Amino acid sequence: MNWLRFIFITALLVIFVVTTIVAIFGAGKVLTAVFRMYVFKVETCEYGAPKIARPLSVEKTTPQFEEPERICKIDYNRTKEDISNGLAMFIIAAPLAFVFFRKTRKFIYED
């Protein structure tokens, strides 16, 4: 009977550790996205479509390419996606970690 109890407690501990790590990563992802968007105002830069200067004559010439315009802006949609993913991870994993912590503590200190 001791082996079964040991295996059960070990399984509960493993689940507790995994759910705690997931909750920590979820909270970290939310904090990273919030800091990136609201505190440090990190911009993502993209290049626009290249502009092609076409000659007016019909001659076969190589078209001249101008350097594309660089557009920098704060990507609010990406940040909202990161925040929602992190919150989902945290909201699901934190209560599970708490429940498994209480169950594990109950089984360990039970005599």
ROKETOR-853985 format. One record per residue (C-alpha): residue number from 1; residue in one letter; x negated, y negated, z negated. Coordinates in pm, 1 decimal. Example, Ala and Ser with C-alpha at 12.3 -4.5 7.8 and 13.67 -1.06 7.14 Angstrom:
# ROKETOR-853985
 num residu        u        v        w
   1      A  -1230.0    450.0   -780.0
   2      S  -1367.0    106.0   -714.0
***
This chain:
# ROKETOR-853985
 num residu        u        v        w
   1      M      0.0      0.0      0.0
   2      N   -294.0   -233.4    -62.3
   3      W   -409.0   -198.7    299.8
   4      L    -71.1   -299.3    435.5
   5      R    -62.5   -601.9    209.6
   6      F   -416.1   -698.0    312.2
   7      I   -331.4   -665.8    682.9
   8      F    -12.2   -867.9    636.8
   9      I   -192.8  -1145.8    446.8
  10      T   -468.2  -1151.8    709.6
  11      A   -210.3  -1184.4    987.9
  12      L    -38.7  -1468.7    802.0
  13      L   -373.7  -1644.1    752.2
  14      V   -460.2  -1614.5   1120.8
  15      I   -121.2  -1756.9   1222.0
  16      F   -161.0  -2036.7    965.2
  17      V   -506.7  -2129.9   1096.4
  18      V   -395.1  -2127.1   1461.0
  19      T    -83.1  -2336.9   1398.7
  20      T   -284.7  -2583.2   1188.9
  21      I   -538.7  -2623.1   1469.1
  22      V   -260.1  -2677.5   1724.6
  23      A    -99.0  -2939.2   1497.8
  24      I   -432.6  -3117.7   1456.3
  25      F   -494.9  -3120.0   1832.0
  26      G   -141.3  -3248.8   1895.0
  27      A   -185.5  -3533.0   1647.6
  28      G   -528.2  -3609.4   1793.1
  29      K   -385.9  -3623.0   2144.0
  30      V   -119.6  -3870.8   2033.7
  31      L   -375.2  -4090.9   1855.6
  32      T   -607.8  -4082.9   2154.9
  33      A   -330.7  -4189.8   2392.1
  34      V   -212.1  -4467.1   2159.3
  35      F   -562.8  -4603.6   2108.5
  36      R   -636.4  -4585.9   2480.5
  37      M   -321.7  -4775.0   2576.6
  38      Y   -247.5  -5020.9   2297.4
  39      V   -577.4  -5081.0   2118.0
  40      F   -847.6  -5062.7   2384.5
  41      K   -628.3  -5131.1   2691.7
  42      V   -816.4  -4880.6   2909.8
  43      E   -744.5  -4931.3   3278.3
  44      T   -744.6  -4672.3   3552.4
  45      C   -883.4  -4791.4   3881.6
  46      E   -777.0  -4665.8   4222.7
  47      Y   -876.1  -4760.8   4570.7
  48      G   -605.9  -4878.0   4807.5
  49      A   -564.1  -4754.2   5160.7
  50      P   -851.1  -4860.7   5384.7
  51      K   -775.1  -5139.2   5628.5
  52      I   -870.6  -5066.6   5985.7
  53      A   -958.6  -5359.1   6207.2
  54      R   -845.7  -5267.5   6559.0
  55      P   -988.8  -5448.3   6856.4
  56      L   -748.5  -5633.1   7083.5
  57      S   -911.3  -5502.8   7399.5
  58      V   -843.2  -5163.2   7547.4
  59      E  -1210.4  -5066.4   7549.5
  60      K  -1313.1  -4756.0   7361.7
  61      T  -1492.1  -4889.5   7058.0
  62      T  -1543.2  -4757.7   6712.1
  63      P  -1291.4  -4908.4   6471.8
  64      Q  -1443.8  -5118.7   6197.0
  65      F  -1356.4  -5013.3   5843.5
  66      E  -1335.2  -5268.1   5569.2
  67      E  -1405.6  -5172.8   5210.8
  68      P  -1080.5  -5066.7   5042.6
  69      E   -939.8  -5288.1   4772.7
  70      R   -992.9  -5167.3   4416.7
  71      I   -675.9  -5182.7   4205.3
  72      C   -712.1  -5153.8   3825.0
  73      K   -415.3  -5130.2   3589.5
  74      I   -308.3  -4968.0   3264.3
  75      D   -136.5  -4637.6   3340.8
  76      Y    163.9  -4645.1   3107.5
  77      N    328.0  -4336.0   3256.1
  78      R     22.6  -4117.5   3194.0
  79      T     -1.2  -4246.1   2837.3
  80      K    366.5  -4177.3   2773.3
  81      E    315.1  -3824.5   2904.8
  82      D     14.6  -3770.9   2674.9
  83      I    205.8  -3903.6   2373.9
  84      S    506.9  -3682.5   2442.7
  85      N    288.2  -3373.0   2489.0
  86      G     97.1  -3441.8   2168.4
  87      L    412.7  -3507.9   1969.4
  88      A    570.8  -3188.8   2098.7
  89      M    265.9  -2988.3   1992.8
  90      F    260.3  -3152.8   1650.1
  91      I    635.8  -3129.7   1584.3
  92      I    640.4  -2758.8   1664.3
  93      A    312.6  -2655.9   1499.8
  94      A    315.8  -2860.2   1177.7
  95      P    628.1  -2701.0   1023.3
  96      L    507.8  -2356.1   1126.8
  97      A    171.7  -2419.2    962.6
  98      F    347.6  -2536.4    645.5
  99      V    575.0  -2230.6    634.7
 100      F    288.8  -1987.6    691.6
 101      F     79.1  -2167.8    430.1
 102      R    354.2  -2124.3    170.7
 103      K    410.3  -1758.4    263.7
 104      T     38.5  -1682.6    252.4
 105      R     -5.6  -1855.6    -81.8
 106      K    293.8  -1664.5   -219.1
 107      F    148.8  -1328.3   -111.7
 108      I   -204.1  -1404.0   -231.6
 109      Y   -108.4  -1522.1   -579.9
 110      E    167.4  -1265.8   -626.0
 111      D     70.6  -1003.0   -883.2
***
